Amino acid sequence: MQVNYYEVLGCEKEASHEEIKRAYHERLLRFHPDKNDASKRDAHRFHEVQEAWRMLGDPRSRRRYDAVRRQEKLEDEGGLVYARLKVDELEESVFGDTLFYRCRCGDRYFVEIEDLSEKNSVLQVNCESCTFIILVET
């Protein structure tokens, strides 16, 4: 897994460009070799901060980085995960007690509303036709 640049800068993934810029400047000053006793560790962190800004400071680069991070997270969860969803991303089916989500194979993932009653859990749902799964966060 690659370096988490949000952690390097000490900000959240949802941070605005301005918040990321502010965090970059704060960390840059903290680890700058001319501003403190430059240990090898601080020099390394200084370079990490610069690298994080190169990645997160540019909107296009940040979008690509976020996409790679999302894909890595899905792959780490095992299986062929097609998507990680919130309950409100599921669609209502004609059956009153079932929700669904369309798979890229053309079929659907069906989720019983009753299965979503447990809060703060992740439900793994298999596609009816292929080997992909979705993860539904409750």
Number of C-alpha atoms within 10 A of each C-alpha: 7 7 11 13 22 20 12 19 25 15 16 12 13 9 12 11 14 10 14 22 15 14 19 23 15 14 18 20 13 15 22 17 15 9 10 11 11 14 11 10 9 16 15 12 19 21 14 19 26 19 15 21 22 13 19 24 17 11 11 11 13 18 13 13 16 15 12 13 16 14 14 13 14 18 13 11 10 9 12 14 20 18 16 17 16 12 14 11 12 17 14 16 13 9 8 9 11 16 20 18 20 13 19 11 12 10 14 17 18 19 23 13 14 9 10 16 10 11 8 9 12 16 17 13 16 20 20 15 12 14 12 18 20 22 20 20 17 16
